[in-house]
Amino acid sequence: MELNGKVAVVTGGASGIGAATCALLARSRARVVVTDVDDARGEAVAAELGENALYLHADVTREQDFAAAIRTATERFGRLDAMVNNAGRVGAWTYLEDITLEEWDATFAVLARSAFLGTKHAARVMREQGSGAIVNISSVAGLRTGFGPHPYGASKAAILQMTRSAARELAPLGVRVNAVTPGGIATRIQGHGAGLEGEALDASIDNVRQGLRTFQPIPRAGEGADIAGAIAYLVSDAASFVTGQNIVVDGGLTLGKGWPSNYRAEADATAQSRRPD
């Protein structure tokens, strides 16, 4: 998909969905600002993408970091066409009564608050241009229960509603706002949620990939590139009439319980019994 020099800022761009998104946008001829707090990985991603990419350290819980990242993007490349609010964390799985206020607030800060801040500061630039596309990353945990901790699911659901309300406000100004909702994606975030670090964290991705093979109807784990493709579509001119929408990329996970393994055999036997002799 040709993005023809569009300028994009991607949060959480050092790994997983963010890194895959940065790579696809760059291959599609966009200029990309990679932001993260993992400087070593972020710099490596930007270096691999070449002269049309740069890395910026940005903590998505800090409003001044968002303002600085967008200011740098416009100063370096002259405009801002796409804002991808992707940075995330899972948080600890625990019972509702055991969740601390600090854990609840920290999860909302990285997820819902950061999506708000990215939308807010991108909109300031885009409304002056009269164009732009914002994509917020939600989760199936924001649509269904049981796919993430309570604060994670609640914050991902909040992102979806904020996406709709922002889209309604900004559409007359030429700014589109949409969401992408991943299902089971093989990234480092699950290992983070389990408290892994370093080499163990990196090694966990293959284990997650294997575990997700039978998690949804499509019999493989989701990959960062699957989500990146939906994001690239939403920020492209091909989606110029699309706003306020949520694209679910989950391998069919939210379709519900699958057919029994012997469904076809039972159906064939039933059909045979109903045929006239």
N, C-alpha and C positions, 0 to 999 in steps of 0.2 A: 504494500500500500504506500503510495507516494505521498509524503508530507511536505516535500518541496520547500525546505528552509524554515518550516514552522519552528518556533522556539518553545521548548517544554521544560518545566521544572518538575522533578520527580522526588518525592520524599521516600526515605527508606530505600534508596537506590543502590545500596552497597551489596545486597544479596537477595536471593529469592525472587519474588514477583517483581520487586523494584528493579533489580539488576536485569532481569529478562525484559522488562518494559523499556529500560534505557537502551538496551541493545537493539530491540526491534525498532524503536523510534529512530535511532541513529542510522540503522540500515535503510530506513524509509526516508532518509535525507532530512531528518529533523536535526536541529541543534539542541543539545540536551544539557541541562544543569542537574548533575547528580548530587543529591543531598543526603546526609546520614550523620550519625555520631561515630560510626566505625571508620575512622580516617584511612587506615591502611587498605581496607577493602574498597572503600569509596574511591580513593585515588587510583587503585588498580583498575576499577571499572571504567573510570573516565579516561585513563591512559590507553586502554584497549580500544576505546571508541574513537580516539584520534582528536584532531584539532577542532572539531565541531562539538566537543564536549568538555566540561570542566566540573571539578568537584568542589563542593562547599560543605564545611562542617555546619550542621544545623540541627539543633535540638527542637523537635516539633512541639514541645511543651512551652517554648519561649516565643512570645509574639515578636520580639525584636529579631529573632533568628529568621522567621518567615519574611519579615519586612526586608531584611538584609539580602536574603536569597533572591527575592523577586527584584529588588533594586539592582543587584549584580547582574541578573539575567538581562534586564532591559538596558543596562549600561553597556554590557558586552555585546549583545546581539540586536539591540534596538527595539525590541517588542516582546510580548508574551502571548503565545497562542494557546498553550496548554498547561494546566496545573493538575498534577496527578497526586492526590493525597493518599499515599499508600502505607506510610510507616505504621507499624503495629507491634503489639505484644499480646500474649495470651493471658498472662497472670496465673495465679495458682488455683487449681481445682480444689474447692473445699465447700463444706456446707454453708448455707446462707448465714446461719447464726455465728459462724466462725470468721466471716469476712470482716476485715478491719476497715475502718473508714479510710485509712491511708491507702490500702490496696484498691478500694473502690475508686477513690479520687485519682490514683496514679493510672489506672486503666482508662478512665474517661479522659484523662489529660492526653495520653498518647493517641487515643483513637478518636473519640467524638470531638474533643476540644481542638485537636490538631486539624481535623477536617474542616471545622469551622474557621480556624485561623487561616488555613490555606485558601479556602473559598473567599474569605473576607479580603485578604490582601491581593489575591489574583483579580478579583472583581473590580477593585479600584483601578487597576491598569486596563483591564479588558473593556470596561464600560467607556473609557476615554477613546479606545481604539474603535469601539463599535463591533468588536468581534472577540471570540475566544471560547475555549471549551475547558470545563473543569470536570474531572472524574474522581469520585470518592470511592474507596474500596471498602465494601461492607463484608458480609460473611453469611453463610447459611445459618450461622448461630443467631443472626438477627432476624431470621424468618421462622425458625423452628427451635424447639427446646432440645437440650441434650447434646448439642454440638460444641459447647464451650462453657466456661465458667459463667456465673451469673453476671458479673460486671462486664465481661467481654460481650455476651449476647445483648445485654441492655444497651451498651454503647454502639454496637453495630446496628441495632435497630434505630437508634437515634440518628445515626448517619443517614439512613435511608429517608427518614422524614425530613431532615435538614436539606437533603438533596432536592426533594420535591419542592419544598417551600422556597429555596434559593432559586430553583429553576423558574418558578412562577414569577418571582420578582425580576429576574435578570433577562428573561427572554425578550422583552420589548427593547432591550438595550443591545441585543446582538450577542449575548453571552449564554451559552448552553451549559447546563449542569446535569450530569448523569452519574449513575453508580454502576459498579460491577461487583457482583456477589460471588466469590469463589466458594467451591466446596472443599473436598479433601485435596489439598495441594502439598506436594512433597517439598518442604522448605525447612529452614533452620528454626522456624518459629515454634514448632512442636517441641523441639529439643530445649529451647529456651524455657518453655512452660514447664518442662520436667527438671529444670535446674542444671542442665548440662552446660559445660563450657569447653573452650579450646577444641582439641582434636576429637573429643567425645561428641561435641556438638556437631562438628562436620560429619562425623561417621554416622550420626543418627539419621541423616537424610535418607540413606539407602534402606534403613530399617523402616522408616516411615513409608517409603515408597512401596516396599513389600507389603506392609500392613494395609495399605490403601487399595491394593489390587482388587479386593472383593468388597470394598466399602460402598460402592455405588454400581448401578446397572452397567455402565461402561467399564469393562474389567481391566482397568489400569489406574494408577494414581494420576491425579492432575499434576501438571507441571507449570512452572512459572510462565512458560511461553504460551500456554493456553489462555491465561488471564491477560497477558500482554497483547494478544491478538484482539481481544475485545476492547481493550483500552485504545489501541491504535485506531480501530474503527471509529470509536466515539470522538476522538480528537481530530479525525480527518474530515475533509469536505464531504465525503460520502454520507456522513451523519449530520449534515447541516440542518435537517428538519427534525432532528431527534433531541428532545430535552425532557428532563424530569423522569427519565426511565431508569429501570434497574435491569441489567442483563445478568442473569444467573448462569454461571459457568461451573457446573457441578457434576458433570457426567451422569446426570439424571438422578442424583441423590434425593432431591426433594420431590421426586415423583411418588415416593412411598415404597412400601414393601414390595419386593419382587415376586414374580410368579413362582409357585412351587417347582422344584426341579423336575417333578414328574408330570407337570401340567400338560405338556404336549402329548405324552403317551395316554393320559386319561382322556384328553379331548378327542384323540383319534379313536379310542375304544368306544366312547360315547357315540361318536358319529357313525361308526360301523354298526353299532347295535340298532340304530334308527333306520338303517337302509332296508328297503323291502327285499325279501328273499328273491 
